[in-house]
Amino acid sequence: MDLSTQYLGLALKSPFVPSSSPLSKRLDPARQLEDAGAAAIVMYSLFEEAIEADERLAAQLALQQDIGSAEASSYLPMHQEFPSQRDEYLEQLRRLKAALDIPVIASLNGTTRGGWVRHARAIEAAGADALELNIYYIAADFTEPPAAVEQRVIDILTETVAQVSLPIGVKLSPYYSALGHLVTRIEAAGAAGVALFNRFYQPDIDTGNLDVSQVMHLSGSKDALLAMRWMALLRGRVNLSLAATGGVHTAEDALKMLLCGADVTYLCSTLLLNGPGQLSRIHDGVVDWMERHEYASVGDLRGSLSQQHSPDPAAFERGNYLQMLSNYEPPKSVWR
Ligand SMILES: Cc1cc2nc3c(=O)[nH]c(=O)nc-3n(C[C@H](O)[C@H](O)[C@H](O)COP(=O)(O)O)c2cc1C
């Protein structure tokens, strides 16, 4: 059975890739994922805010040293003595590279143009096989028009592409008004792939103490339908590689993503909830299905239910909307 696939120009043994999560913060879980069959691993993100905080601290310490007396300043800590979050990230990247045989994809998170993208070069020097730009942005500034929001994605990407020769993927949320158009622009700006979609952390309200509560809700299989539709719409209409992320919990979820056109399926919540064994179960479930349906390779089945190949292309657009709404019957046990 040939499960091999290409993602961001990397030749992978299978389409199962643990996505960005705390599981890459330590070597043991990362090794367990490799042993369970992960084809690559995406690291947790290095955040623009963390880089900027490091830089502010370094500038502050340098200033203190400049203005203090020569004798006193020797007692002040040198900023090199504080390992910055950036340095810790680069160190973890080097450790993962040394410990694993699979490709390691680093991840930079930010939303503004600026100095933080130059850290892509340090990530490349530390040995990353590819870089994911995780653009996590809430358009809460109501004076900013959508074209400016999209342009910033392109600007960040263009600046990063100019820094490094690493393949670059862009991880997006679903909240763009013309996503297909944006993906074609991302491709034209030099990205090797897109990962769709990041799940936004959604603040909740605690009605007991009238406060905003911070709870991280993990996904379920139902959440996979959003990325699935977009895999189906994009397959065959863009040439960059496609990662499906969000709601892939079982072999069946992964298969649907592949049938719709994903090159790889990212796995996160299901691994956090079920451990590394879930990766082997998904792998084995996909192989079992392929055997039963007489597919010899993932390449043969990929995109066979994309919009371009689907027996019902309208299902991925508005076509079945009216039909779905009008055919819905509330349960008879509840409504007479
Ligand atoms: C605890 C946790 C931490 C995450 N950290 C990151 C991160 O640092 N960078 C990133 O791009 N995505 C991050 N994600 C998002 C996941 O990589 C993934 O895209 C998202 O959870 C949807 O996939 P899932 O339904 O399989 O969980 C995180 C998700 C979780 C649950």
The ligand as a Gaussian input file, in Angstrom:
#p B3LYP/6-31G(d) Opt

LIG

0 1
 C       -3.651000      23.083000      22.976000
 C       -3.499000      23.518000      21.540000
 C       -2.395000      24.286000      21.167000
 C       -2.252000      24.715000      19.847000
 N       -1.161000      25.460000      19.498000
 C       -1.034000      25.892000      18.211000
 C        0.091000      26.678000      17.833000
 O        0.983000      27.005000      18.625000
 N        0.156000      27.079000      16.535000
 C       -0.792000      26.739000      15.601000
 O       -0.665000      27.086000      14.421000
 N       -1.865000      25.984000      15.953000
 C       -1.999000      25.573000      17.216000
 N       -3.085000      24.814000      17.558000
 C       -4.084000      24.480000      16.522000
 C       -3.903000      23.050000      15.989000
 O       -2.655000      22.857000      15.375000
 C       -5.007000      22.688000      14.977000
 O       -4.833000      23.410000      13.769000
 C       -6.417000      22.951000      15.506000
 O       -6.531000      22.534000      16.850000
 C       -7.454000      22.224000      14.679000
 O       -7.165000      20.868000      14.588000
 P       -7.860000      19.724000      15.523000
 O       -9.310000      19.807000      15.310000
 O       -7.230000      18.454000      15.038000
 O       -7.490000      20.053000      16.943000
 C       -3.235000      24.381000      18.871000
 C       -4.347000      23.621000      19.266000
 C       -4.482000      23.189000      20.568000
 C       -5.692000      22.385000      20.941000

